[in-house]
Amino acid sequence: MLTALIQHKGGSLVIDLPRDRMDLEVKIRSIGIDRLSDQIHIIDDEEKSDVSVKLFGENDIGRHLSLLFNENHTLFEVNKTLQFVENSVEDIRDDLEMNIIHDQYDSPAELVGDIERMTDEVGQYTETFYFPLVGNMEDDDDGEQYEVGNRYLRYYEYEIRELLQKEQDLDGTNMKDYFYDDDNAQKKMVSCQWDIVDRSNTLYGKVDFRLKEPFTAEEKELVRSWCIGQAADGLGEGLEQRPIETEDGDLYVSMWNSGDDYFMYDEDEMNDYLAQQQGGVMTQ
């Protein structure tokens, strides 16, 4: 899509974008750059920066995409934006490419926002699953962890949501692309987004699917099992190890626990559960 020419202290590197972020960081270090891609700006002027970056479009799409980036953007932002384009669902690809070629976007953020909007419009149906959250704090003295309550999690609702979003945005990949259990169910998926929600003054995790067609009963159970597996693995095997800084120390959030009270409920099941918790009176 794009080729980047990166120069640093006489060394040069030519790489194709987009690419896996870890591979990008390794390539950058190969020419002696000791900064990450989110600290390297698109500056083609050695007098302004010790690292020079110039972008070249490999085709019409690439050439028009390159016009979106300037000195305000980093190499990380370029790579991430291109990943969103590359991973966009096939249903919107033609319209998206026409918009790019006709320079309909003034910024990378506007482009990504339109990809999300068009993707949502393709998914006319939804399926949502809810699950309990667990928060653990790390004791600064002995390094041991102890569980915190719902009130504490709710206080850091913004930070938890931001962490979830950041985890899913790392490589611009839609989480649905990690579902391999059933081809028909996967083809129905337009997007899969993990988030949190406050229901009846309790913070829960949730996973929202946008679909072209509703799941069959069998497909739904396969997807539910997959969601439990993803939650147990820590959403990409990394979320539970990423701390949220608080005044009391580092907070770690888990979307799974081994207790008998763990669940992965659909909308109707969640409503019934909340009604039981409230003694028959539910507050959404």
N, C-alpha and C positions, 0 to 999 in steps of 0.2 A: 504493500500500500504506500508506505513512505520509506525512504532511505535517509539515514542520519549520518552526516560526516562530523565526527567529533575530534577535535584537535586539542592537545595539551602538551606544552613544553617540548615541542618538536615531534611528539608522537601523534599518530592519527589512527582513527578507528572508523570503519564503515560498517554499519549494521542495518538490517531490515527491521522495520517496525510495522505492526506490534509484535511483541515477543513476551515470553514469560518474564515476570519482573525480576526474579532471582538471577536468571540468565543475563538480563540487562545489567544488573549491578555487577556481576562478575566481569562482563565485557568492559564496563567502565573502568574497573580497577586494573584491567590488563594494561592500560596505558598510563598508570600511575596516578589516577584521579582518586583522592581519598574522601570524596563526598558521594552521597547517595543521589539517585536520579531526581528526587524531589527537591534537591538543593542546586540543581544545574539548570540554568535558564537558557532559553533559545536565543543566544547572542552570537551573531556572526561578526564579531569585532574584537580582535585580540587586545585592543587598547582598553576595552571596557571590562574584560574578564579574562582570567587565565585559562578558561575553558571555552572554546569556540564550538558552537553547534549550528549546523546548517542542514535544512530539510529539503529533500528532493522528492517530487511525486513520481511514482513508477508508471502511472497511467493517468487518465483524465480525473478519476476519483481522487487519486493521491495528490495531483497538482492542485485541485480545488480545496482539498482538506488542508494542505500546507498553508493556505492563505489565512486560516483561522488562528494560527499561532504567531506569537510575537514575544518580545522580551519579558512580558509579564507572566509567561507560561513556562513551566518546567518540563524537562524531558519526561518525568513521571506522568505529568498531565497529558502530554502528547501520546504516550504509549497507552495510557488508560482510555483516552478518548477513542483511539483507533481500535482498541479491544471491544468497546461498545459497538462500534460500527461493524467490525468483523463478526461479532457474536449476535447481531440483531437477527430476529426471527425472519424466516424466509418470506412470510406473508407481507412484510413491510419493505422488503429489500428494494424492489423496483422504485417505489415512491421515494424512499430514502436516498437512493443514488441520484435520482432526478433532482431532488432538492439540493443535494451537494453540488452537482454539476452546474446548477443554475444559481449557486451562491446565495441560497435562502437563509443561511445562518451567519450571524455576526460574531459568534463566539463558540468555543467548545461546549460551554455550559448549555447554551441554547440548543446545540445539536443533540447532546445527551438527553436534555429534557424532552425534545421532540421524539426521540427514539422511545423513551418511556411512555409518552402520550400515545403514540401510534400503536405500541405494543399492547397497552391497556385496552385500546379500542378493538383490537382483534379478539381479545378474550371477553366474550359476552357473558360467560358463566364463571362462577366462583365456587371454591371449596376452601374452607378454613378449618384448621385443627388448632386446639388450645392445649396447653400443658403447664404444669407448675414450674416455678423457678426456685432455685436454691442460691443463696448468697453466702459466701464464706470470706471472713476476714483473716488476714495473716498477722499473727502476734509478732510485733517487732522484737520482742525479747527472746523468744525461743523458736520462732519460725513456724509454730504450730498454727493450724487453722481452726476457727470456730464459726459456727453458723450464726448468721444474723437474721432478724425477722423481716416480715413484709413491710413494716413501716420504714425500715432502713432502706430497703430496695426501692420503695416508692419515692423516697427522698432523692435517690440518684437515678430516677427514671430517664431523664434526658441523657445522662452519660451512658447508661446501659443501651439505650436505643442507638446512640452514636457509635458505640463499639460494634453492635450488630451490623449496622450499615457499613461501617468501615471494613469489617471482615468480609462482607459480601462484595464490596467494591474493589477488593485488592487486585483482581485480574480482569474485571469487567465481564466475568462469566455469569450467566444466569444460572441460579442453583438448579433449575430443572434439568440442565445438561448433565448433572451428576446422577440422574435417575436412569438406571439401566434394567429395571426389573420387568418391564412390560412395554413392548413397542407401541401398542395401541394407546395405552395410557400416556406415554411420553409424547406421542404425536398430538394428543389433545391439549397438552400444556403449552401455554403461551409464556407464562412467567411463574416463578416461585420466589416468594419473599418472606424472610423470617423477621419477626418484629416482636414487640411487647405491647400489652394493652392493659389498662386498668378496668377491671370488671368488679363491681360491688366492693370498691375500695381495697381490692387485692390485685397485685401485679402478676400477670400471667404471660407466658410466652405464647406466640402464635405463629403459624405458617400459613400464608395466603397463596392460593393457586388461582391464576386466571386461566380459563379454559375455552377452547373453541367449542367443545361439546362436554356435557356432564360425564363424570366417571360412571361406569357401571358399578354395581355393588362389589363385584370381585376386584375391579381396578381400584376402587376406593380403599379396600382393605390392604391391597399391596402398597398403595401410596402411604397409608397410615403406618404400616410396618417400616417403610423406608424412612419416614419422618422420625420415628422412634430411634432407628439406627443412627440417623444423622445427629439427633439430640444426644444420644449416648456417646457418640464420637467427639462431641464438642463442636459441632458445626465446622467441618473441615479440619478437625483434629487440632484446632488452635485456639478457639475462643476461650476455653476454660483456663488457658495458661496466660491470657492477656489481662493484666491488672487494670483496675480503675482506681486512680488515686483519689483518696478521700482524706479528710482531716484526721481520721483515726487509723489510717494505714491503707494498704492495698486491698481492694474488694475484688473477689473473683466470682463470676456468675456462671452457674451450671444450669443447663436446660434438661437435665436428667438426674434421677436418683433411683436407687435400688429398692426403695421402700414400697410397701403395698399400696400406698396412697398415690403412686404415680399414675398418670393417665395421659392419653392423647385423644381428646374428645372432638367430635365435629360440632357444628353450631347447635343443633338440637340437643345433643347430649350435654353440651356445656350449659345451655339454658336450664335443663332439668337439674343438673348438678348445683347450679347457683340457687335455684329455687329451693332445693333441699337444704342447702347451707343457710338460707335465710328463713327457714321454717315455712316455705311455701310462698314467700314474698320475694320476688326477684327485682333487683335494681340494676339496669344496664348502664 
